[in-house]
Amino acid sequence: MTSARPGPVDLPERTGSGAVELLVAPPAPTGDLGAAPPATRRGAPRYRGLAVLPLVAAGLWVLGLRGADPRAMTELGLLSLFSPLSVAALVVLCVGMLLALHWNVAEWLLGLHLAGYLALIHGTPAVLYGTVRYAWSYKHVGIVDYILRTGTTDPEIPVGGIYHNWPGFFAGSALLTDAAGQADALGQALWAPLAFNLLTLLVLRYVFRGLTRNTRLVWLGLWIFFLITWVGQEYFAPQAMAFVLYLACIGLLVRRSITHSMLAAFVVVVGAVAASHQITPMMLFIAVSALVLLRRTPGWYLPVIAAGATAAWGLIAARSYTIPGLREMVESFGQPVANASETLDKAIVANTSQLLVVGGGRAVVLVATAVALIGAWRSWRARGLSVTAVLLMALPATLVLVTGFGGEVLFRSFLFAAPFIAFLAAAACLPKDGRGFPVKNLVLTTLLTAVLLPGFLLGYYGKEHQNYFTPAELQAVSWVDEQARPGSLLVEGSRNYPAQFRNYERFTYVAIDDEPQQSSADLLVDPADRLADWLGDPRYTDAYVVLTRGQRVAVNTQQTLPVGSLERIETALGRSPDFRVAYQTADATVFVLAGPRGTR
Amino acid sequence: MSRRTIALGLLAAAASAAVLVATDPATARVALAAAGCLLLPGLGWARKMRFGDLGDTVALALVLSICTTVAVGTAMAVAGAWSLGGGLAALALVALGGFLPARALANRATTAVRLRTGGPADDGGAWAQWHAETLQQARTRRRRSEVAAREAAAVWVDWYSDVERRADEERAREETDAQRATADWIAWYQRSQIRKNRTNAGE
């Protein structure tokens, strides 16, 4: 029996005519296949013992974080609550995963390890905090609340207009919330990070299986992907869903051939993406166009479908947002340095802990990209280069040319490139001929894991002390949302608190740390007097000042105001005869004017 | 995955759902809503795409279900016509469409219409008999090709592991040969050096 050598990436590369050249040609089945393969193979009892390791890791993790108080987090975030048992749990999980790859066990065992890893990393905040993390999650819950209350969207709404113009994610979430009989989407938001990561695992496996038939390469790529994506875009947000749909589209296109049913699925998915997010359709159009132009996939009509769906939604359903925003987009076009700087400038480094957090994340990006380039080079030398993967790794960089996306473009570029960075980095860890996983490669992969994992933990968990909100804060904000009359003014210390998740459109929000420098400086000189003027404004039916623990942490960490400013404001209002405390919990205080409004 | 396994799995899921509904209706409703919005609408359509891999099928089922839920929710929200019943009915229709063998039903409907309208050209049932036999033959062919595809996949897996084993053996043989060649060369070198030294000593 003769056979060709399989390369590291051994799926046939597509030519423009649609003909498929097999790099590996399995023989026709015959009666005699030579000697039987060794008895110790996939699913054999010896390897099933590996299934215990994720459970052991989970047990160690739970024990390690037992009694941990999220309020005690320092500027290293959740890492400051880690104990030796937590580290041991991660070590056990990594060892189990790497051994599973080395022994080439059944896929369900590999999946169990990876799912266990995701459950520990992304499920822990939901269990430990008991509240939804990250302020933007609450704002998105607020959009779902609006749809549930009114049954519609309002493209002209002054606050959160972008969400009403691309309502796909929120409308879908509202339907799910309504069907589940829930009052709000907080339950979905709580578990969204874990759910989106598990969904990404399934869909990304589908993508990688379209690029290679080497199971080790697929699962090693998945492992590295979940070690490098620290950007944290999988919270309850349209981007998380749009990213999964983007991967699904790519997965459909990197198959051997595109059937009618796959084309129909592509159209459906593109439509959902166009109605849900702004930057993902752009990325999808760029990726699809490049794949078609470079003949990695057939179908001249695919970019037309992607562009058509995006333009149709943007210019028809979302015209009230798109057309005024076109000018800003044209101005930011072709300004890669300015666009990239918007993201880089957001990183505040005021002390060693913050330097570690920022540096850890950036180091992961650099190391992973370097290893991916090595993988691409080795694959090219072995004549097994996946041009598709290289293309899809490089293309997201073009987003920086197009838009700054509110200072988020570099994060989003890395997010879209990460799957293919991981894929090529995995190719670097395997032997050049793609066969087996000898001890030398196992050691290299272990070293890579040891370098990436700490950086990932720093980047992902490093800001949790800002992202965590206590139940007491949530309670205070809920009180305000229920008590305040429509048309009220809410003055907040900063936007980093669980705000705008109920009746959000009824209020006007003013963040003290968002004020122009002169205005905030004047306010800090005499907070009671200045705020009394604001709250006395007769344009508003009611007025509140909401100061919470989360706001103080954010202001003191990011230094959007001088350190201790919110504490001084709270003290000043507490002492001022012009103010009284309307509601107070352990972590939040709500002030209102003591006398009738409009009498100053 | 055999039909028996699928049937057992469905039975277990139904039993779990019944227990959950009886003991904790609120959680049961959440679970049913999640399944109804995030899995069922796309499951039938994903199965029709015949990926041959459970993971791929589930991945596309989830993606298509999410897209369907987004589409239905967006249509209702943008139109200002929110209706839970309407939304769930739309999702159910999509789910049903995925599980129905549309092509087979269309063929049967076409056949039935032709039979009813084929009065003057009645051939005494010969066409209907031919059609039934052709369908049966097509079913038999499809079953045979599915079995052949499964066997071929198994053969490929066996072939691949066999190739790996042979490559390892070849590598070991090459290493042994290289070591032997090195030892031979060293022996020859030593012999030739001894001979040369003797020659030089003799001189």
Boltz contact constraints between the chains, C-beta under 6 A:
constraints:
  - contact:
      token1: [A, 3]
      token2: [B, 163]
      max_distance: 6.0
  - contact:
      token1: [A, 26]
      token2: [B, 156]
      max_distance: 6.0
  - contact:
      token1: [A, 26]
      token2: [B, 159]
      max_distance: 6.0
  - contact:
      token1: [A, 29]
      token2: [B, 155]
      max_distance: 6.0
  - contact:
      token1: [A, 33]
      token2: [B, 158]
      max_distance: 6.0
  - contact:
      token1: [A, 33]
      token2: [B, 162]
      max_distance: 6.0
  - contact:
      token1: [A, 34]
      token2: [B, 162]
      max_distance: 6.0
  - contact:
      token1: [A, 37]
      token2: [B, 161]
      max_distance: 6.0
  - contact:
      token1: [A, 37]
      token2: [B, 165]
      max_distance: 6.0
  - contact:
      token1: [A, 147]
      token2: [B, 77]
      max_distance: 6.0
  - contact:
      token1: [A, 151]
      token2: [B, 82]
      max_distance: 6.0
  - contact:
      token1: [A, 152]
      token2: [B, 77]
      max_distance: 6.0
  - contact:
      token1: [A, 152]
      token2: [B, 80]
      max_distance: 6.0
  - contact:
      token1: [A, 153]
      token2: [B, 77]
      max_distance: 6.0
  - contact:
      token1: [A, 167]
      token2: [B, 74]
      max_distance: 6.0
  - contact:
      token1: [A, 167]
      token2: [B, 77]
      max_distance: 6.0
  - contact:
      token1: [A, 168]
      token2: [B, 70]
      max_distance: 6.0
  - contact:
      token1: [A, 168]
      token2: [B, 74]
      max_distance: 6.0
  - contact:
      token1: [A, 171]
      token2: [B, 73]
      max_distance: 6.0
  - contact:
      token1: [A, 171]
      token2: [B, 74]
      max_distance: 6.0
  - contact:
      token1: [A, 171]
      token2: [B, 77]
      max_distance: 6.0
  - contact:
      token1: [A, 172]
      token2: [B, 69]
      max_distance: 6.0
  - contact:
      token1: [A, 172]
      token2: [B, 70]
      max_distance: 6.0
  - contact:
      token1: [A, 172]
      token2: [B, 73]
      max_distance: 6.0
  - contact:
      token1: [A, 174]
      token2: [B, 73]
      max_distance: 6.0
  - contact:
      token1: [A, 175]
      token2: [B, 69]
      max_distance: 6.0
  - contact:
      token1: [A, 175]
      token2: [B, 73]
      max_distance: 6.0
  - contact:
      token1: [A, 175]
      token2: [B, 87]
      max_distance: 6.0
  - contact:
      token1: [A, 176]
      token2: [B, 37]
      max_distance: 6.0
  - contact:
      token1: [A, 178]
      token2: [B, 84]
      max_distance: 6.0
  - contact:
      token1: [A, 179]
      token2: [B, 33]
      max_distance: 6.0
  - contact:
      token1: [A, 179]
      token2: [B, 37]
      max_distance: 6.0
  - contact:
      token1: [A, 180]
      token2: [B, 29]
      max_distance: 6.0
  - contact:
      token1: [A, 180]
      token2: [B, 30]
      max_distance: 6.0
  - contact:
      token1: [A, 180]
      token2: [B, 33]
      max_distance: 6.0
  - contact:
      token1: [A, 181]
      token2: [B, 29]
      max_distance: 6.0
  - contact:
      token1: [A, 202]
      token2: [B, 59]
      max_distance: 6.0
  - contact:
      token1: [A, 203]
      token2: [B, 59]
      max_distance: 6.0
  - contact:
      token1: [A, 205]
      token2: [B, 55]
      max_distance: 6.0
  - contact:
      token1: [A, 206]
      token2: [B, 56]
      max_distance: 6.0
  - contact:
      token1: [A, 206]
      token2: [B, 59]
      max_distance: 6.0
  - contact:
      token1: [A, 248]
      token2: [B, 63]
      max_distance: 6.0
  - contact:
      token1: [A, 261]
      token2: [B, 49]
      max_distance: 6.0
  - contact:
      token1: [A, 268]
      token2: [B, 67]
      max_distance: 6.0
  - contact:
      token1: [A, 269]
      token2: [B, 67]
      max_distance: 6.0
  - contact:
      token1: [A, 272]
      token2: [B, 67]
      max_distance: 6.0
  - contact:
      token1: [A, 272]
      token2: [B, 70]
      max_distance: 6.0
  - contact:
      token1: [A, 275]
      token2: [B, 74]
      max_distance: 6.0
  - contact:
      token1: [A, 435]
      token2: [B, 164]
      max_distance: 6.0
  - contact:
      token1: [A, 435]
      token2: [B, 167]
      max_distance: 6.0
